[in-house]
């Protein structure tokens, strides 16, 4: 079983914001595979698919970023998902736009969505796909920055990161995560 969780905030107001890169990637993955996240339960939108006889679950928590763990905990409990089968996709201020990094585990790094998941799961042992959104080039609050949209000069890099992230997810359906990390951490 594989469970891919994209983090973001629900609603049109947040649709294209930096904080919603996780939603954007899950949406693109679903689109490319002709899947639809139409099921509403567990405080989220999700779909259950099958690839090569293996169950693949996509989840977009609808709790707002800071409570993402609430949705994932309910989802994990219901589907009996092991932490090792989870990949969480989210924005990272410390990576420039267009860069991505896969990790086996780690801390929250100040990201409130990841902090919520760690608190709810009681572990840091889930896989992550961090996608760079960069830091503001002018003085502004982090909240205003991540809730803003990508600058025009960032959009091409962000689209490339979305494409590479989708490919990394699809590769994980076929290969061990360590191999996916070796392949995609080098390219980004």
Phi and psi in degrees as GROMACS dihedral restraints (atoms count N, CA, C in turn):
[ dihedral_restraints ]
;  ai    aj    ak    al  type     phi  dphi    fc
    3     4     5     6     1  -128.2    20    10
    4     5     6     7     1   135.6    20    10
    6     7     8     9     1  -126.4    20    10
    7     8     9    10     1   118.4    20    10
    9    10    11    12     1  -110.5    20    10
   10    11    12    13     1   124.3    20    10
   12    13    14    15     1  -117.4    20    10
   13    14    15    16     1   119.4    20    10
   15    16    17    18     1   -99.7    20    10
   16    17    18    19     1   128.9    20    10
   18    19    20    21     1   -94.4    20    10
   19    20    21    22     1   148.0    20    10
   21    22    23    24     1   176.9    20    10
   22    23    24    25     1  -170.2    20    10
   24    25    26    27     1  -116.7    20    10
   25    26    27    28     1   138.7    20    10
   27    28    29    30     1   -74.5    20    10
   28    29    30    31     1   157.2    20    10
   30    31    32    33     1   102.0    20    10
   31    32    33    34     1   151.1    20    10
   33    34    35    36     1   -60.7    20    10
   34    35    36    37     1   -32.1    20    10
   36    37    38    39     1   -56.3    20    10
   37    38    39    40     1   -33.2    20    10
   39    40    41    42     1  -104.8    20    10
   40    41    42    43     1    -1.0    20    10
   42    43    44    45     1   -48.1    20    10
   43    44    45    46     1   -47.5    20    10
   45    46    47    48     1  -105.9    20    10
   46    47    48    49     1    16.5    20    10
   48    49    50    51     1   -80.2    20    10
   49    50    51    52     1   160.4    20    10
   51    52    53    54     1   -57.9    20    10
   52    53    54    55     1   -38.1    20    10
   54    55    56    57     1   -65.2    20    10
   55    56    57    58     1   -16.6    20    10
   57    58    59    60     1   -99.5    20    10
   58    59    60    61     1    17.5    20    10
   60    61    62    63     1   -60.1    20    10
   61    62    63    64     1   -33.1    20    10
   63    64    65    66     1   -62.7    20    10
   64    65    66    67     1   -43.3    20    10
   66    67    68    69     1   -62.1    20    10
   67    68    69    70     1   -43.9    20    10
   69    70    71    72     1   -59.0    20    10
   70    71    72    73     1   -41.8    20    10
   72    73    74    75     1   -70.4    20    10
   73    74    75    76     1   -43.2    20    10
   75    76    77    78     1   -63.0    20    10
   76    77    78    79     1   -41.3    20    10
   78    79    80    81     1   -61.3    20    10
   79    80    81    82     1   -42.6    20    10
   81    82    83    84     1   -67.7    20    10
   82    83    84    85     1   -39.9    20    10
   84    85    86    87     1   -60.5    20    10
   85    86    87    88     1   -44.9    20    10
   87    88    89    90     1   -63.5    20    10
   88    89    90    91     1   -45.3    20    10
   90    91    92    93     1   -59.5    20    10
   91    92    93    94     1   -46.5    20    10
   93    94    95    96     1   -66.4    20    10
   94    95    96    97     1   -23.3    20    10
   96    97    98    99     1  -105.9    20    10
   97    98    99   100     1     8.0    20    10
   99   100   101   102     1    58.7    20    10
  100   101   102   103     1    42.9    20    10
  102   103   104   105     1  -108.5    20    10
  103   104   105   106     1   158.4    20    10
  105   106   107   108     1  -134.3    20    10
  106   107   108   109     1   129.5    20    10
  108   109   110   111     1   -88.2    20    10
  109   110   111   112     1    81.9    20    10
  111   112   113   114     1  -106.7    20    10
  112   113   114   115     1   -17.7    20    10
  114   115   116   117     1   -77.7    20    10
  115   116   117   118     1   132.4    20    10
  117   118   119   120     1  -117.5    20    10
  118   119   120   121     1   111.8    20    10
  120   121   122   123     1  -171.1    20    10
  121   122   123   124     1   166.7    20    10
  123   124   125   126     1    60.6    20    10
  124   125   126   127     1    31.6    20    10
  126   127   128   129     1    57.3    20    10
  127   128   129   130     1    35.7    20    10
  129   130   131   132     1  -159.5    20    10
  130   131   132   133     1   174.4    20    10
  132   133   134   135     1  -107.0    20    10
  133   134   135   136     1   136.3    20    10
  135   136   137   138     1  -152.5    20    10
  136   137   138   139     1   169.2    20    10
  138   139   140   141     1  -144.5    20    10
  139   140   141   142     1   154.2    20    10
  141   142   143   144     1  -120.1    20    10
  142   143   144   145     1   122.4    20    10
  144   145   146   147     1  -127.8    20    10
  145   146   147   148     1   175.3    20    10
  147   148   149   150     1  -135.5    20    10
  148   149   150   151     1   134.1    20    10
  150   151   152   153     1  -131.0    20    10
  151   152   153   154     1   123.2    20    10
  153   154   155   156     1    49.6    20    10
  154   155   156   157     1    40.8    20    10
  156   157   158   159     1    79.2    20    10
  157   158   159   160     1     1.9    20    10
  159   160   161   162     1  -106.9    20    10
  160   161   162   163     1   138.2    20    10
  162   163   164   165     1   -74.4    20    10
  163   164   165   166     1   131.9    20    10
  165   166   167   168     1  -122.3    20    10
  166   167   168   169     1   124.4    20    10
  168   169   170   171     1  -116.1    20    10
  169   170   171   172     1   132.9    20    10
  171   172   173   174     1  -113.6    20    10
  172   173   174   175     1   136.4    20    10
  174   175   176   177     1  -135.9    20    10
  175   176   177   178     1   135.7    20    10
  177   178   179   180     1  -123.2    20    10
  178   179   180   181     1   100.4    20    10
  180   181   182   183     1   -57.4    20    10
  181   182   183   184     1   139.4    20    10
  183   184   185   186     1  -110.1    20    10
  184   185   186   187     1    26.9    20    10
  186   187   188   189     1   -94.5    20    10
  187   188   189   190     1     0.6    20    10
  189   190   191   192     1    75.0    20    10
  190   191   192   193     1   152.8    20    10
  192   193   194   195     1   -49.8    20    10
  193   194   195   196     1   -48.7    20    10
  195   196   197   198     1   -67.3    20    10
  196   197   198   199     1    -9.9    20    10
  198   199   200   201     1  -121.6    20    10
  199   200   201   202     1    23.0    20    10
  201   202   203   204     1   -55.6    20    10
  202   203   204   205     1   -34.2    20    10
  204   205   206   207     1   -62.5    20    10
  205   206   207   208     1   -30.1    20    10
  207   208   209   210     1   -59.5    20    10
  208   209   210   211     1   -46.5    20    10
  210   211   212   213     1   -67.3    20    10
  211   212   213   214     1   -47.7    20    10
  213   214   215   216     1   -62.8    20    10
  214   215   216   217     1   -39.1    20    10
  216   217   218   219     1   -60.6    20    10
  217   218   219   220     1   -47.1    20    10
  219   220   221   222     1   -60.5    20    10
  220   221   222   223     1   -43.6    20    10
  222   223   224   225     1   -62.9    20    10
  223   224   225   226     1   -47.1    20    10
  225   226   227   228     1   -61.7    20    10
  226   227   228   229     1   -44.5    20    10
  228   229   230   231     1   -63.2    20    10
  229   230   231   232     1   -43.8    20    10
  231   232   233   234     1   -66.8    20    10
  232   233   234   235     1   -45.4    20    10
  234   235   236   237     1   -92.5    20    10
  235   236   237   238     1     3.1    20    10
  237   238   239   240     1    53.4    20    10
  238   239   240   241     1    51.6    20    10
  240   241   242   243     1   -87.8    20    10
  241   242   243   244     1   132.0    20    10
  243   244   245   246     1   -81.8    20    10
  244   245   246   247     1   148.7    20    10
  246   247   248   249     1   -59.6    20    10
  247   248   249   250     1   -30.2    20    10
  249   250   251   252     1   -70.5    20    10
  250   251   252   253     1   -13.9    20    10
  252   253   254   255     1   -96.7    20    10
  253   254   255   256     1     8.9    20    10
  255   256   257   258     1  -107.7    20    10
  256   257   258   259     1   135.2    20    10
  258   259   260   261     1  -124.9    20    10
  259   260   261   262     1   118.4    20    10
  261   262   263   264     1  -103.7    20    10
  262   263   264   265     1   129.7    20    10
  264   265   266   267     1  -110.4    20    10
  265   266   267   268     1   128.5    20    10
  267   268   269   270     1  -156.1    20    10
  268   269   270   271     1   167.5    20    10
  270   271   272   273     1   -78.9    20    10
  271   272   273   274     1   148.7    20    10
  273   274   275   276     1  -137.0    20    10
  274   275   276   277     1   120.2    20    10
  276   277   278   279     1   -69.0    20    10
  277   278   279   280     1   -25.0    20    10
  279   280   281   282     1   -84.9    20    10
  280   281   282   283     1    -3.8    20    10
  282   283   284   285     1  -110.0    20    10
  283   284   285   286     1   140.4    20    10
  285   286   287   288     1   -68.1    20    10
  286   287   288   289     1   155.6    20    10
  288   289   290   291     1   -54.0    20    10
  289   290   291   292     1   133.1    20    10
  291   292   293   294     1    97.4    20    10
  292   293   294   295     1   -12.1    20    10
  294   295   296   297     1   -94.6    20    10
  295   296   297   298     1   149.1    20    10
  297   298   299   300     1  -137.6    20    10
  298   299   300   301     1   154.3    20    10
  300   301   302   303     1  -142.8    20    10
  301   302   303   304     1   130.6    20    10
  303   304   305   306     1   -99.0    20    10
  304   305   306   307     1   140.6    20    10
  306   307   308   309     1  -139.6    20    10
  307   308   309   310     1   149.9    20    10
  309   310   311   312     1   -75.3    20    10
  310   311   312   313     1   -35.0    20    10
  312   313   314   315     1  -168.0    20    10
  313   314   315   316     1   178.5    20    10
  315   316   317   318     1   158.9    20    10
  316   317   318   319     1  -176.6    20    10
  318   319   320   321     1   -85.4    20    10
  319   320   321   322     1  -170.9    20    10
  321   322   323   324     1   -88.0    20    10
  322   323   324   325     1   -19.4    20    10
  324   325   326   327     1    56.9    20    10
  325   326   327   328     1    27.2    20    10
  327   328   329   330     1    85.3    20    10
  328   329   330   331     1    -0.4    20    10
  330   331   332   333     1   -85.3    20    10
  331   332   333   334     1   117.8    20    10
  333   334   335   336     1   -67.8    20    10
  334   335   336   337     1   -30.1    20    10
  336   337   338   339     1   -66.1    20    10
  337   338   339   340     1   -42.6    20    10
  339   340   341   342     1   -69.0    20    10
  340   341   342   343     1   -39.1    20    10
  342   343   344   345     1   -58.3    20    10
  343   344   345   346     1   -44.5    20    10
  345   346   347   348     1   -61.4    20    10
  346   347   348   349     1   -42.1    20    10
  348   349   350   351     1   -66.3    20    10
  349   350   351   352     1   -44.2    20    10
  351   352   353   354     1   -60.1    20    10
  352   353   354   355     1   -44.4    20    10
  354   355   356   357     1   -61.4    20    10
  355   356   357   358     1   -45.1    20    10
  357   358   359   360     1   -72.0    20    10
  358   359   360   361     1   -37.6    20    10
  360   361   362   363     1   -85.6    20    10
  361   362   363   364     1   -21.3    20    10
  363   364   365   366     1    70.4    20    10
  364   365   366   367     1    24.7    20    10
  366   367   368   369     1  -155.1    20    10
  367   368   369   370     1   157.5    20    10
  369   370   371   372     1  -106.9    20    10
  370   371   372   373     1     7.6    20    10
  372   373   374   375     1   -89.1    20    10
  373   374   375   376     1    39.5    20    10
  375   376   377   378     1  -114.7    20    10
  376   377   378   379     1   153.4    20    10
  378   379   380   381     1   -72.7    20    10
  379   380   381   382     1   151.7    20    10
  381   382   383   384     1  -135.5    20    10
  382   383   384   385     1   147.7    20    10
  384   385   386   387     1  -126.0    20    10
  385   386   387   388     1   105.0    20    10
  387   388   389   390     1   -92.5    20    10
  388   389   390   391     1   130.5    20    10
  390   391   392   393     1  -119.2    20    10
  391   392   393   394     1   124.5    20    10
  393   394   395   396     1   -67.5    20    10
  394   395   396   397     1   135.1    20    10
  396   397   398   399     1  -121.2    20    10
  397   398   399   400     1    -4.4    20    10
  399   400   401   402     1    71.6    20    10
  400   401   402   403     1  -178.0    20    10
  402   403   404   405     1  -114.3    20    10
  403   404   405   406     1   157.4    20    10
  405   406   407   408     1   -63.0    20    10
  406   407   408   409     1   141.4    20    10
  408   409   410   411     1   -87.0    20    10
  409   410   411   412     1   -12.7    20    10
  411   412   413   414     1  -122.7    20    10
  412   413   414   415     1   155.4    20    10
  414   415   416   417     1   -60.3    20    10
  415   416   417   418     1   120.9    20    10
  417   418   419   420     1  -163.0    20    10
  418   419   420   421     1   160.5    20    10
  420   421   422   423     1   -70.8    20    10
  421   422   423   424     1   151.1    20    10
  423   424   425   426     1   -60.2    20    10
  424   425   426   427     1   -40.4    20    10
  426   427   428   429     1   -60.4    20    10
  427   428   429   430     1   -47.9    20    10
  429   430   431   432     1   -61.9    20    10
  430   431   432   433     1   -37.6    20    10
  432   433   434   435     1   -66.3    20    10
  433   434   435   436     1   -51.8    20    10
  435   436   437   438     1   -69.8    20    10
  436   437   438   439     1   -23.2    20    10
  438   439   440   441     1   -90.9    20    10
  439   440   441   442     1     6.4    20    10
  441   442   443   444     1   -96.7    20    10
  442   443   444   445     1   167.4    20    10
  444   445   446   447     1   -88.4    20    10
  445   446   447   448     1   162.2    20    10
  447   448   449   450     1   -66.1    20    10
  448   449   450   451     1   142.1    20    10
  450   451   452   453     1   -66.9    20    10
  451   452   453   454     1   156.0    20    10
  453   454   455   456     1   -55.6    20    10
  454   455   456   457     1   -40.8    20    10
  456   457   458   459     1   -73.9    20    10
  457   458   459   460     1   -10.7    20    10
  459   460   461   462     1   -92.5    20    10
  460   461   462   463     1   -20.4    20    10
  462   463   464   465     1   -60.5    20    10
  463   464   465   466     1   -40.3    20    10
  465   466   467   468     1   -64.0    20    10
  466   467   468   469     1   -42.1    20    10
  468   469   470   471     1   -65.8    20    10
  469   470   471   472     1   -40.3    20    10
  471   472   473   474     1   -65.5    20    10
  472   473   474   475     1   -41.9    20    10
  474   475   476   477     1   -62.7    20    10
  475   476   477   478     1   -38.2    20    10
  477   478   479   480     1   -64.0    20    10
  478   479   480   481     1   -40.7    20    10
  480   481   482   483     1   -64.4    20    10
  481   482   483   484     1   -39.2    20    10
  483   484   485   486     1   -62.6    20    10
  484   485   486   487     1   -46.9    20    10
  486   487   488   489     1   -60.2    20    10
  487   488   489   490     1   -47.0    20    10
  489   490   491   492     1   -65.8    20    10
  490   491   492   493     1   -36.3    20    10
  492   493   494   495     1   -66.1    20    10
  493   494   495   496     1   -42.2    20    10
  495   496   497   498     1   -62.8    20    10
  496   497   498   499     1   -44.1    20    10
  498   499   500   501     1   -61.3    20    10
  499   500   501   502     1   -39.8    20    10
  501   502   503   504     1   -63.1    20    10
  502   503   504   505     1   -42.4    20    10
  504   505   506   507     1   -62.2    20    10
  505   506   507   508     1   -45.6    20    10
  507   508   509   510     1   -65.5    20    10
  508   509   510   511     1   -34.6    20    10
  510   511   512   513     1   -66.7    20    10
  511   512   513   514     1   -36.4    20    10
  513   514   515   516     1   -62.8    20    10
  514   515   516   517     1   -27.1    20    10
  516   517   518   519     1   -64.2    20    10
  517   518   519   520     1   -23.8    20    10
  519   520   521   522     1  -110.9    20    10
  520   521   522   523     1   -25.3    20    10
  522   523   524   525     1  -129.8    20    10
  523   524   525   526     1   158.5    20    10
  525   526   527   528     1   -60.9    20    10
  526   527   528   529     1   150.5    20    10
  528   529   530   531     1   -61.0    20    10
  529   530   531   532     1   -36.1    20    10
  531   532   533   534     1   -59.2    20    10
  532   533   534   535     1   -38.5    20    10
  534   535   536   537     1   -69.2    20    10
  535   536   537   538     1   -37.6    20    10
  537   538   539   540     1   -63.0    20    10
  538   539   540   541     1   -43.2    20    10
  540   541   542   543     1   -60.6    20    10
  541   542   543   544     1   -45.6    20    10
  543   544   545   546     1   -61.3    20    10
  544   545   546   547     1   -37.4    20    10
  546   547   548   549     1   -75.3    20    10
  547   548   549   550     1   -49.8    20    10
  549   550   551   552     1   -91.4    20    10
  550   551   552   553     1   -24.5    20    10
  552   553   554   555     1   -69.9    20    10
  553   554   555   556     1   -26.3    20    10
  555   556   557   558     1   -73.7    20    10
  556   557   558   559     1   -39.6    20    10
  558   559   560   561     1   -73.2    20    10
  559   560   561   562     1   -28.4    20    10
